[in-house]
Amino acid sequence: MSPVRIAISSCLLGRKVRFDGGHKRDSFLVDTFGPHVRWVPVCPEIEVGMGTPREAIRLVRDGSSVRLVGVKSATDHTEAMRDWSARRVEALAGEDLDGYILKKDSPSCGMERVKVYDPHGAPARTGRGLFAEALVARLPLLPVEEEGRLSDPRLRDNFVERVFAHHRLQELF
């Protein structure tokens, strides 16, 4: 039987890839869940070439579109992130994944309720990270969850069940 493979935001594994050079290691994911799965780490900001440490980025509404921009410089990373996300998600589609765990609130990885700033700087929790958007559009049947929601026992159990059910179906087919 092949191992259960779950892609995950690299910072959740303790990798120092965040804008400030830090991480967001999640002990449940690493210590409790980790021994039962094979992780496939992904960091959109690093992989698109932003480096670490780096300027913080955020989503900004520009008319009917949402842009990914540097907080201080206003450097627009939208097209680079969208192009990279499409390529990376296509590669992930061939990696026999059984699930994906995203970093909540991230302008690249947040699955829901990510802050989107209006032109005056006021935030609204209405967004989805650019990478997360590409991921769920390309792989709609893949179990995907944010790490923050996994602290809820019912949501965590549901995600784990979906991951292992997906794995069993993949093995069957």
N, CA, C and O of each residue as an XYZ file, in Angstrom:
692
protein
N       0.842     -1.180      0.000
C       0.000      0.000      0.000
C       0.888      1.245      0.000
O       1.849      1.330      0.765
N       0.567      2.184     -0.841
C       1.357      3.415     -0.926
C       1.050      4.320      0.266
O      -0.021      4.218      0.865
N       1.981      5.197      0.608
C       1.743      6.091      1.753
C       0.697      7.159      1.425
O       0.514      7.530      0.266
N       0.024      7.639      2.453
C      -0.898      8.760      2.310
C      -0.042     10.007      2.118
O       0.832     10.302      2.933
N      -0.302     10.738      1.029
C       0.494     11.930      0.700
C      -0.372     13.176      0.836
O      -1.423     13.300      0.207
N       0.099     14.091      1.672
C      -0.634     15.340      1.888
C       0.311     16.507      1.636
O       1.376     16.599      2.248
N      -0.084     17.389      0.738
C       0.673     18.622      0.541
C       0.327     19.566      1.685
O      -0.775     19.520      2.233
N       1.276     20.420      2.035
C       1.103     21.274      3.206
C       1.918     22.548      3.024
O       2.987     22.532      2.414
N       1.405     23.643      3.554
C       2.176     24.888      3.578
C       3.432     24.645      4.420
O       3.338     24.245      5.580
N       4.591     24.885      3.836
C       5.878     24.570      4.455
C       6.054     25.155      5.843
O       6.659     24.517      6.704
N       5.543     26.349      6.080
C       5.708     27.002      7.384
C       5.071     26.198      8.507
O       5.501     26.295      9.656
N       4.043     25.399      8.189
C       3.364     24.605      9.206
C       4.208     23.433      9.687
O       3.950     22.865     10.748
N       5.217     23.079      8.901
C       6.135     22.010      9.293
C       7.316     22.547     10.095
O       8.166     21.778     10.545
N       7.370     23.862     10.274
C       8.465     24.468     11.024
C       9.570     25.024     10.148
O      10.615     25.434     10.653
N       9.353     25.042      8.851
C      10.358     25.611      7.947
C      10.286     27.134      8.016
O       9.201     27.716      8.017
N      11.433     27.757      8.073
C      11.510     29.215      8.241
C      11.396     29.899      6.879
O      12.388     30.346      6.303
N      10.173     29.967      6.386
C       9.906     30.491      5.050
C       8.986     31.704      5.054
O       8.672     32.245      3.994
N       8.554     32.136      6.227
C       7.625     33.261      6.287
C       8.326     34.580      5.979
O       9.555     34.652      5.966
N       7.537     35.617      5.733
C       8.082     36.914      5.339
C       9.103     37.434      6.345
O      10.056     38.117      5.969
N       8.906     37.113      7.624
C       9.811     37.605      8.670
C      10.933     36.622      9.000
O      11.676     36.818      9.961
N      11.050     35.569      8.201
C      12.074     34.554      8.427
C      11.657     33.517      9.456
O      12.454     32.653      9.823
N      10.427     33.590      9.922
C       9.943     32.660     10.931
C       9.147     31.511     10.335
O       9.173     31.276      9.127
N       8.446     30.808     11.195
C       7.625     29.665     10.799
C       6.345     29.680     11.623
O       6.177     30.520     12.506
N       5.457     28.760     11.335
C       4.211     28.583     12.081
C       4.017     27.086     12.362
O       2.945     26.535     12.114
N       5.057     26.445     12.878
C       5.022     25.007     13.133
C       3.769     24.647     13.929
O       3.453     25.273     14.941
N       3.066     23.627     13.448
C       1.848     23.150     14.092
C       2.156     21.788     14.706
O       2.373     20.815     13.983
N       2.177     21.713     16.027
C       2.601     20.478     16.696
C       1.643     19.312     16.424
O       2.095     18.172     16.326
N       0.347     19.560     16.300
C      -0.557     18.460     15.971
C      -0.193     17.870     14.618
O      -0.085     16.652     14.469
N      -0.003     18.744     13.628
C       0.297     18.249     12.283
C       1.636     17.522     12.243
O       1.735     16.446     11.652
N       2.659     18.088     12.857
C       3.998     17.504     12.795
C       4.114     16.267     13.676
O       4.568     15.218     13.219
N       3.707     16.385     14.930
C       3.970     15.323     15.904
C       2.908     14.229     15.968
O       3.238     13.063     16.183
N       1.640     14.587     15.784
C       0.558     13.610     15.923
C       0.154     13.022     14.574
O       0.106     11.802     14.414
N      -0.134     13.881     13.613
C      -0.595     13.429     12.298
C       0.576     13.026     11.402
O       0.466     12.090     10.611
N       1.680     13.728     11.529
C       2.837     13.532     10.663
C       3.345     12.111     10.527
O       3.656     11.697      9.410
N       3.451     11.329     11.616
C       3.958      9.963     11.483
C       3.098      9.047     10.601
O       3.548      7.966     10.218
N       1.881      9.459     10.277
C       0.968      8.616      9.507
C       0.869      9.020      8.039
O       0.165      8.374      7.264
N       1.558     10.065      7.660
C       1.455     10.564      6.285
C       2.834     10.928      5.750
O       3.803     11.032      6.503
N       2.901     11.114      4.463
C       4.110     11.645      3.832
C       3.770     13.059      3.363
O       2.884     13.259      2.532
N       4.498     14.042      3.917
C       4.252     15.447      3.596
C       4.881     15.826      2.264
O       5.949     15.332      1.903
N       4.206     16.705      1.542
C       4.722     17.331      0.327
C       4.692     18.834      0.596
O       3.667     19.477      0.368
N       5.812     19.412      1.084
C       5.817     20.830      1.465
C       5.789     21.759      0.249
O       6.443     21.511     -0.764
N       5.014     22.833      0.384
C       4.907     23.845     -0.672
C       4.886     25.219      0.002
O       4.169     25.418      0.983
N       5.667     26.161     -0.519
C       5.587     27.548     -0.077
C       5.506     28.424     -1.328
O       6.517     28.646     -1.995
N       4.313     28.922     -1.650
C       4.169     29.731     -2.856
C       5.123     30.923     -2.930
O       5.717     31.167     -3.980
N       5.280     31.671     -1.827
C       6.119     32.872     -1.875
C       7.582     32.525     -2.167
O       8.229     33.197     -2.971
N       8.099     31.492     -1.526
C       9.478     31.076     -1.769
C       9.614     30.541     -3.192
O      10.525     30.924     -3.925
N       8.696     29.649     -3.572
C       8.799     28.998     -4.874
C       8.588     29.950     -6.045
O       9.079     29.695     -7.145
N       7.856     31.055     -5.819
C       7.688     32.042     -6.888
C       8.902     32.976     -6.963
O       9.040     33.746     -7.913
N       9.789     32.903     -5.944
C      11.034     33.672     -5.985
C      11.092     34.881     -5.075
O      11.977     35.721     -5.240
N      10.180     35.002     -4.117
C      10.181     36.178     -3.244
C      11.282     36.147     -2.181
O      11.690     37.199     -1.690
N      11.764     34.962     -1.822
C      12.836     34.870     -0.834
C      12.353     35.067      0.589
O      11.172     35.311      0.837
N      13.297     34.956      1.525
C      12.990     35.174      2.940
C      14.237     35.720      3.628
O      15.335     35.249      3.332
N      14.120     36.670      4.512
C      12.901     37.440      4.770
C      12.538     38.297      3.556
O      13.350     38.508      2.655
N      11.306     38.780      3.562
C      10.795     39.563      2.431
C       9.741     40.534      2.939
O       9.282     40.448      4.078
N       9.383     41.430      2.090
C       8.294     42.351      2.406
C       6.990     41.564      2.555
O       6.731     40.626      1.801
N       6.184     41.951      3.525
C       4.867     41.345      3.679
C       4.013     41.684      2.458
O       4.183     42.736      1.842
N       3.100     40.786      2.120
C       2.202     40.988      0.981
C       0.760     40.899      1.470
O       0.480     40.340      2.530
N      -0.151     41.465      0.670
C      -1.563     41.371      0.997
C      -2.395     41.483     -0.274
O      -1.914     41.904     -1.325
N      -3.654     41.092     -0.140
C      -4.595     41.195     -1.244
C      -5.248     42.569     -1.207
O      -5.660     43.042     -0.148
N      -5.339     43.210     -2.376
C      -5.921     44.546     -2.483
C      -6.930     44.541     -3.623
O      -6.630     44.092     -4.729
N      -8.135     45.047     -3.342
C      -9.162     45.142     -4.372
C      -8.825     46.287     -5.310
O      -8.526     47.400     -4.879
N      -8.880     45.989     -6.608
C      -8.621     46.980     -7.647
C      -9.771     46.874     -8.641
O      -9.707     46.115     -9.608
N     -10.819     47.647     -8.386
C     -12.020     47.533     -9.217
C     -12.675     46.186     -8.981
O     -13.043     45.847     -7.856
N     -12.818     45.418    -10.061
C     -13.451     44.108     -9.935
C     -12.442     42.987     -9.693
O     -12.831     41.834     -9.511
N     -11.153     43.317     -9.689
C     -10.133     42.284     -9.491
C      -9.446     42.442     -8.138
O      -9.553     43.475     -7.477
N      -8.744     41.392     -7.753
C      -7.962     41.402     -6.518
C      -6.504     41.200     -6.895
O      -6.167     40.291     -7.653
N      -5.646     42.056     -6.359
C      -4.216     42.030     -6.671
C      -3.426     41.600     -5.434
O      -3.859     41.834     -4.306
N      -2.280     40.977     -5.648
C      -1.363     40.582     -4.579
C      -0.195     41.559     -4.611
O       0.597     41.557     -5.553
N      -0.088     42.402     -3.570
C       0.895     43.484     -3.602
C       1.704     43.562     -2.317
O       1.261     43.127     -1.254
N       2.905     44.128     -2.441
C       3.730     44.385     -1.274
C       3.100     45.462     -0.410
O       2.568     46.446     -0.924
N       3.158     45.276      0.912
C       2.502     46.201      1.836
C       3.111     47.598      1.759
O       2.376     48.586      1.745
N       4.433     47.700      1.709
C       5.090     49.019      1.695
C       5.377     49.515      0.282
O       5.130     50.680     -0.030
N       5.896     48.640     -0.570
C       6.325     49.079     -1.902
C       5.200     49.084     -2.926
O       5.314     49.736     -3.964
N       4.119     48.369     -2.650
C       3.010     48.180     -3.587
C       3.435     47.417     -4.841
O       2.747     47.467     -5.861
N       4.569     46.708     -4.770
C       4.996     45.864     -5.880
C       3.914     44.822     -6.137
O       3.465     44.139     -5.217
N       3.502     44.710     -7.397
C       2.417     43.808     -7.765
C       2.973     42.428     -8.136
O       3.724     42.292     -9.102
N       2.599     41.417     -7.364
C       3.055     40.040     -7.582
C       1.953     39.166     -8.176
O       2.114     37.949     -8.274
N       0.847     39.768     -8.569
C      -0.336     39.013     -8.983
C      -0.062     38.067    -10.139
O      -0.306     36.866    -10.026
N       0.441     38.590    -11.244
C       0.609     37.744    -12.436
C       1.661     36.673    -12.206
O       1.483     35.531    -12.631
N       2.756     37.023    -11.537
C       3.786     36.021    -11.244
C       3.202     34.891    -10.393
O       3.465     33.716    -10.651
N       2.408     35.249     -9.377
C       1.815     34.229     -8.501
C       0.785     33.404     -9.245
O       0.733     32.186     -9.070
N      -0.029     34.028    -10.063
C      -1.042     33.262    -10.814
C      -0.387     32.308    -11.806
O      -0.802     31.156    -11.927
N       0.637     32.784    -12.516
C       1.335     31.924    -13.473
C       2.009     30.755    -12.766
O       1.878     29.605    -13.187
N       2.736     31.058    -11.682
C       3.410     30.000    -10.929
C       2.385     29.038    -10.344
O       2.582     27.824    -10.409
N       1.298     29.545     -9.777
C       0.274     28.699     -9.154
C      -0.309     27.712    -10.158
O      -0.491     26.538     -9.836
N      -0.599     28.171    -11.357
C      -1.150     27.275    -12.379
C      -0.170     26.148    -12.680
O      -0.572     24.988    -12.770
N       1.106     26.473    -12.835
C       2.119     25.447    -13.118
C       2.301     24.500    -11.931
O       2.382     23.285    -12.111
N       2.364     25.053    -10.724
C       2.614     24.238     -9.536
C       1.429     23.322     -9.235
O       1.622     22.163     -8.868
N       0.221     23.825     -9.385
C      -0.965     23.002     -9.149
C      -1.041     21.884    -10.188
O      -1.434     20.763     -9.864
N      -0.674     22.177    -11.408
C      -0.665     21.134    -12.438
C       0.351     20.053    -12.082
O       0.072     18.868    -12.263
N       1.508     20.435    -11.587
C       2.507     19.453    -11.143
C       1.974     18.647     -9.954
O       2.156     17.431     -9.898
N       1.319     19.320     -9.007
C       0.760     18.630     -7.844
C      -0.325     17.636     -8.254
O      -0.509     16.614     -7.593
N      -1.040     17.927     -9.334
C      -2.090     17.027     -9.811
C      -1.516     15.658    -10.175
O      -2.238     14.660    -10.154
N      -0.237     15.602    -10.505
C       0.406     14.338    -10.854
C       1.162     13.693     -9.701
O       1.887     12.721     -9.912
N       1.008     14.212     -8.488
C       1.777     13.716     -7.342
C       1.019     12.750     -6.446
O       1.481     12.457     -5.343
N      -0.127     12.247     -6.884
C      -0.912     11.287     -6.094
C      -1.205     11.790     -4.688
O      -1.045     11.058     -3.712
N      -1.633     13.037     -4.592
C      -1.964     13.608     -3.295
C      -3.304     13.076     -2.796
O      -4.201     12.764     -3.579
N      -3.414     12.980     -1.477
C      -4.665     12.575     -0.845
C      -5.302     13.722     -0.081
O      -6.424     13.585      0.407
N      -4.610     14.853      0.034
C      -5.145     16.006      0.734
C      -4.171     17.161      0.680
O      -3.047     17.031      0.197
N      -4.630     18.304      1.191
C      -3.793     19.502      1.238
C      -4.181     20.302      2.476
O      -5.365     20.497      2.750
N      -3.173     20.768      3.229
C      -3.411     21.620      4.387
C      -2.773     22.974      4.106
O      -1.562     23.075      3.913
N      -3.601     24.011      4.087
C      -3.181     25.368      3.762
C      -3.027     26.213      5.029
O      -3.617     25.906      6.065
N      -2.232     27.276      4.935
C      -2.039     28.224      6.034
C      -3.165     29.253      6.006
O      -3.350     29.969      5.022
N      -3.912     29.312      7.107
C      -5.036     30.248      7.167
C      -4.548     31.697      7.103
O      -3.429     32.008      7.512
N      -5.381     32.548      6.599
C      -5.176     33.996      6.516
C      -4.081     34.423      5.544
O      -3.839     35.620      5.390
N      -3.426     33.495      4.898
C      -2.339     33.831      3.982
C      -2.891     34.385      2.666
O      -3.856     33.842      2.129
N      -2.287     35.463      2.139
C      -2.752     36.002      0.856
C      -2.434     35.080     -0.324
O      -2.925     35.301     -1.431
N      -1.627     34.063     -0.095
C      -1.415     33.069     -1.144
C      -2.129     31.767     -0.816
O      -2.707     31.148     -1.709
N      -2.105     31.333      0.447
C      -2.622     30.011      0.827
C      -3.953     30.016      1.561
O      -4.553     28.951      1.709
N      -4.437     31.133      2.018
C      -5.692     31.147      2.769
C      -6.848     30.648      1.928
O      -7.023     31.062      0.782
N      -7.640     29.749      2.510
C      -8.731     29.142      1.764
C     -10.007     29.975      1.812
O     -10.788     29.977      0.860
N     -10.214     30.673      2.906
C     -11.424     31.483      3.030
C     -11.193     32.593      4.046
O     -10.309     32.508      4.898
N     -12.005     33.628      3.932
C     -11.971     34.749      4.889
C     -10.597     35.433      4.987
O     -10.213     35.906      6.057
N      -9.869     35.482      3.880
C      -8.585     36.186      3.851
C      -8.877     37.678      3.681
O      -9.766     38.054      2.918
N      -8.136     38.518      4.385
C      -8.346     39.960      4.289
C      -8.046     40.454      2.873
O      -7.016     40.134      2.280
N      -8.985     41.244      2.360
C      -8.808     41.957      1.091
C      -8.988     43.426      1.428
O     -10.024     43.824      1.962
N      -7.983     44.228      1.118
C      -7.998     45.648      1.463
C      -8.596     46.454      0.326
O      -8.322     46.193     -0.845
N      -9.423     47.447      0.683
C      -9.970     48.336     -0.329
C      -8.935     49.430     -0.625
O      -7.907     49.498      0.049
N      -9.191     50.284     -1.622
C      -8.215     51.322     -1.978
C      -7.875     52.289     -0.842
O      -6.855     52.975     -0.900
N      -8.721     52.349      0.189
C      -8.468     53.245      1.320
C      -7.768     52.537      2.475
O      -7.511     53.144      3.515
N      -7.457     51.237      2.289
C      -6.748     50.484      3.317
C      -7.624     49.763      4.313
O      -7.113     49.186      5.274
N      -8.937     49.779      4.112
C      -9.840     49.079      5.031
C      -9.961     47.608      4.613
O     -10.235     47.320      3.448
N      -9.759     46.673      5.558
C      -9.836     45.253      5.208
C     -11.248     44.685      5.333
O     -12.050     45.139      6.149
N     -11.528     43.689      4.511
C     -12.752     42.897      4.611
C     -12.332     41.434      4.448
O     -11.526     41.108      3.577
N     -12.875     40.571      5.279
C     -12.506     39.143      5.219
C     -13.361     38.439      4.167
O     -14.264     37.670      4.496
N     -13.064     38.713      2.908
C     -13.861     38.188      1.807
C     -13.031     37.426      0.780
O     -13.565     36.973     -0.232
N     -11.730     37.281      1.031
C     -10.852     36.762     -0.003
C     -10.433     35.317      0.150
O     -10.729     34.644      1.138
N      -9.734     34.878     -0.869
C      -9.092     33.564     -0.917
C      -7.705     33.795     -1.507
O      -7.549     34.550     -2.467
N      -6.704     33.144     -0.929
C      -5.336     33.285     -1.438
C      -5.236     32.856     -2.893
O      -5.977     31.980     -3.338
N      -4.327     33.469     -3.634
C      -4.224     33.192     -5.069
C      -3.844     31.743     -5.365
O      -4.384     31.140     -6.292
N      -2.920     31.180     -4.585
C      -2.557     29.779     -4.787
C      -3.718     28.868     -4.404
O      -4.034     27.929     -5.134
N      -4.354     29.135     -3.267
C      -5.490     28.323     -2.828
C      -6.597     28.341     -3.877
O      -7.237     27.319     -4.127
N      -6.818     29.488     -4.484
C      -7.838     29.620     -5.528
C      -7.532     28.690     -6.705
O      -8.417     27.990     -7.197
N      -6.281     28.689     -7.148
C      -5.876     27.818     -8.263
C      -5.969     26.347     -7.872
O      -6.365     25.509     -8.682
N      -5.605     26.036     -6.637
C      -5.624     24.655     -6.152
C      -7.032     24.081     -6.155
O      -7.261     23.015     -6.726
N      -7.976     24.769     -5.530
C      -9.335     24.222     -5.444
C     -10.045     24.234     -6.794
O     -10.940     23.420     -7.025
N      -9.663     25.141     -7.684
C     -10.261     25.143     -9.024
C      -9.774     23.938     -9.840
O     -10.560     23.306    -10.546
N      -8.493     23.626     -9.742
C      -7.917     22.528    -10.536
C      -8.173     21.153     -9.913
O      -8.327     20.169    -10.637
N      -8.220     21.074     -8.574
C      -8.371     19.783     -7.888
C      -9.605     19.822     -6.962
O      -9.462     19.748     -5.741
N     -10.804     19.938     -7.537
C     -12.005     20.125     -6.707
C     -12.363     18.930     -5.832
O     -13.099     19.102     -4.860
N     -11.881     17.734     -6.129
C     -12.206     16.554     -5.333
C     -11.173     16.261     -4.248
O     -11.377     15.369     -3.426
N     -10.069     17.004     -4.240
C      -9.026     16.787     -3.245
C      -9.462     17.364     -1.897
O      -9.864     18.526     -1.835
N      -9.393     16.579     -0.815
C      -9.698     17.149      0.505
C      -8.702     18.261      0.848
O      -7.493     18.035      0.878
N      -9.221     19.453      1.102
C      -8.392     20.615      1.403
C      -8.930     21.262      2.675
O     -10.141     21.389      2.857
N      -8.016     21.668      3.548
C      -8.424     22.324      4.791
C      -7.342     23.294      5.227
O      -6.176     23.146      4.862
N      -7.741     24.296      6.018
C      -6.791     25.215      6.629
C      -6.398     24.677      7.999
O      -7.204     24.041      8.678
N      -5.163     24.934      8.400
C      -4.688     24.405      9.680
C      -5.486     24.939     10.856
O      -5.675     24.216     11.834
N      -5.956     26.158     10.799
C      -6.703     26.741     11.899
C      -8.002     25.998     12.181
O      -8.412     25.872     13.335
N      -8.643     25.511     11.137
C      -9.900     24.781     11.308
C      -9.668     23.378     11.862
O     -10.601     22.753     12.367
N      -8.447     22.879     11.776
C      -8.158     21.537     12.278
C      -8.073     21.481     13.801
O      -7.932     20.398     14.369
N      -8.157     22.628     14.466
C      -8.194     22.615     15.927
C      -9.594     22.251     16.429
O      -9.766     21.931     17.605
N     -10.579     22.299     15.554
C     -11.935     21.860     15.890
C     -11.990     20.343     15.692
O     -11.792     19.871     14.572
N     -12.253     19.565     16.751
C     -12.214     18.100     16.637
C     -13.119     17.519     15.550
O     -12.736     16.563     14.877
N     -14.310     18.084     15.373
C     -15.213     17.564     14.337
C     -14.670     17.843     12.943
O     -14.711     16.969     12.077
N     -14.164     19.049     12.717
C     -13.611     19.372     11.409
C     -12.346     18.567     11.133
O     -12.118     18.117     10.010
N     -11.520     18.387     12.174
C     -10.297     17.593     12.027
C     -10.655     16.149     11.681
O     -10.078     15.583     10.752
N     -11.595     15.541     12.410
C     -11.993     14.160     12.125
C     -12.550     14.035     10.717
O     -12.251     13.075     10.007
N     -13.354     15.002     10.317
C     -13.925     14.991      8.976
C     -12.829     15.039      7.917
O     -12.873     14.299      6.934
N     -11.839     15.920      8.125
C     -10.744     16.033      7.156
C      -9.953     14.731      7.086
O      -9.658     14.242      5.995
N      -9.610     14.170      8.234
C      -8.836     12.919      8.260
C      -9.610     11.801      7.559
O      -9.028     11.032      6.793
N     -10.901     11.708      7.811
C     -11.720     10.695      7.135
C     -11.731     10.908      5.627
O     -11.611      9.949      4.864
N     -11.875     12.153      5.192
C     -11.877     12.435      3.744
C     -10.534     12.089      3.110
O     -10.489     11.553      2.003
N      -9.441     12.394      3.807
C      -8.100     12.084      3.288
C      -7.932     10.576      3.112
O      -7.498     10.121      2.054
N      -8.274      9.797      4.145
C      -8.081      8.354      4.060
C      -9.075      7.707      3.100
O      -8.742      6.707      2.464
N     -10.288      8.253      2.978
C     -11.234      7.752      1.980
C     -10.706      8.024      0.574
O     -10.793      7.169     -0.307
N     -10.159      9.221      0.373
C      -9.566      9.566     -0.930
C      -8.426      8.604     -1.249
O      -8.304      8.130     -2.379
N      -7.603      8.321     -0.263
C      -6.469      7.414     -0.443
C      -6.954      6.010     -0.842
O      -6.416      5.404     -1.768
N      -7.966      5.506     -0.140
C      -8.485      4.179     -0.452
C      -9.076      4.136     -1.862
O      -8.896      3.155     -2.583
N      -9.781      5.198     -2.254
C     -10.330      5.241     -3.610
C      -9.230      5.261     -4.668
O      -9.327      4.586     -5.693
N      -8.183      6.043     -4.406
C      -7.054      6.102     -5.352
C      -6.400      4.733     -5.480
O      -6.025      4.325     -6.579
N      -6.260      4.018     -4.357
C      -5.676      2.678     -4.388
C      -6.566      1.729     -5.175
O      -6.067      0.890     -5.925
N      -7.876      1.851     -5.013
C      -8.822      0.988     -5.702
C      -8.757      1.203     -7.212
O      -8.754      0.246     -7.987
N      -8.705      2.478     -7.622
C      -8.675      2.778     -9.049
C      -7.295      2.586     -9.637
O      -7.099      2.798    -10.834
